[in-house]
Amino acid sequence: MPLNEIPEFFHPEIRQLIDFALEDAWQELRKDGIADTASVREKLATTIVALAAIGETDPSKLKNLALHAARAAYRPRRRSAARQGGAPVSKGGLSNLSVSFT
């Protein structure tokens, strides 16, 4: 995210921290092969800006929290056991389960 796209209400030093954290996170995702789309970069940017807006200024924390959010949002979805050839789900679904708490 270029500095001119970071909200202007941030102090210039904070804007530079945001830019640094975003670029660092983006490079790490590129190494992982995740950073293929603009939506991934947008997720990183919005996460970092939101965290900075509530007072987080540690570039390492900004980067790591944004990476966590982006990886969670863009990791490949697992297929259900029924689709993978595992045990099919019964017609009754979860209503046939019984749970007891002691």
QUIDA-V54308 format. One record per backbone hydrogen bond with DSSP energy under -1.0 kcal/mol. NH is the residue of the N-H (numbers start at 1). CO is the residue of the C=O. Records with the same first field share a line. If there is no record, write none. Layout:
BEGIN
NH: CO, CO
END
This chain:
BEGIN
5: 2
10: 7
15: 11
16: 12
17: 13
18: 14
19: 15
20: 16
21: 17
22: 18
23: 19
24: 20
25: 21
26: 22
27: 23
28: 24
29: 25
30: 26
31: 27
32: 28
34: 29
35: 29
36: 34
41: 37
42: 38
43: 39
44: 40
45: 41
46: 42
47: 43
48: 44
49: 45
50: 46
51: 47
52: 48
53: 49
54: 50
55: 52
56: 51
62: 58
63: 59
64: 60
65: 61
66: 62
67: 63
68: 64
69: 65
70: 66
71: 67
72: 68
73: 69
74: 70
84: 80
86: 81
93: 90
95: 92
97: 94
END
